[in-house]
Amino acid sequence: MDKPPTNKWRVKVGDAEPKGFRSENKAYEFVREHLPSGARAVVHSWERGRWGLYEEFDQQPPDDGADAADRRLADN
């Protein structure tokens, strides 16, 4: 059996390579930073020996208003 990854959270924003995180909090902090760009974000978590889809944030037009990322997270 393969050794589990150190980073058990993975976030893919748009067409960029997935970025790994050790904690769920850090993964969602990364999502909050990138949601205002309007790109689609997908969060995966490592469970039972494989990557599973945890949450998706659909692509939306850029929202540069105050608290835009928090509003978008609340909508999803």
C-alpha positions in Angstrom: 0.0 0.0 0.0 1.3 3.5 -0.9 2.1 5.9 1.8 -0.6 8.6 2.2 0.4 12.2 1.1 1.6 14.7 3.7 -0.8 17.3 2.3 -4.2 15.8 2.6 -6.0 18.8 1.0 -5.7 19.8 -2.6 -7.1 22.9 -4.4 -7.2 23.4 -8.1 -8.0 26.9 -9.3 -8.8 27.4 -13.0 -6.2 25.6 -15.3 -3.4 25.8 -12.8 -1.7 22.8 -11.3 -3.3 21.6 -8.0 -1.7 23.0 -4.8 -1.5 20.8 -1.7 -2.2 21.8 1.9 -1.8 20.1 5.3 -4.9 21.6 6.8 -8.5 22.3 5.6 -8.2 25.9 7.0 -5.1 26.6 4.8 -6.9 25.1 1.7 -9.9 27.3 2.2 -7.8 30.4 2.9 -6.2 29.8 -0.6 -9.7 29.4 -2.1 -10.8 32.7 -0.5 -7.7 34.5 -1.9 -8.5 33.2 -5.5 -12.3 33.4 -5.7 -12.4 37.1 -6.5 -10.5 36.3 -9.8 -13.6 34.5 -11.0 -11.9 31.2 -11.7 -13.5 27.9 -10.8 -12.0 26.3 -7.7 -12.2 22.6 -6.8 -11.2 21.2 -3.3 -10.2 17.6 -2.9 -9.4 15.7 0.3 -7.5 12.5 0.9 -9.7 9.8 2.4 -9.6 6.0 2.5 -6.6 5.8 0.2 -7.7 8.1 -2.6 -8.5 11.7 -3.5 -12.2 12.5 -3.2 -14.1 15.6 -4.3 -14.8 17.7 -1.2 -16.3 20.9 -2.7 -16.6 22.9 -5.9 -16.9 26.7 -6.5 -18.2 27.5 -9.9 -16.6 30.1 -12.1 -18.1 33.5 -11.6 -17.4 37.0 -13.0 -14.9 38.9 -11.0 -16.4 40.7 -8.0 -14.1 43.4 -6.7 -16.4 44.7 -4.0 -15.6 44.6 -0.3 -16.0 41.1 1.2 -16.5 39.6 -2.2 -14.8 36.3 -1.4 -16.8 35.9 1.9 -20.1 36.4 0.0 -19.1 33.9 -2.7 -18.2 31.3 0.0 -21.6 31.9 1.7 -23.4 31.4 -1.6 -21.8 28.0 -2.1 
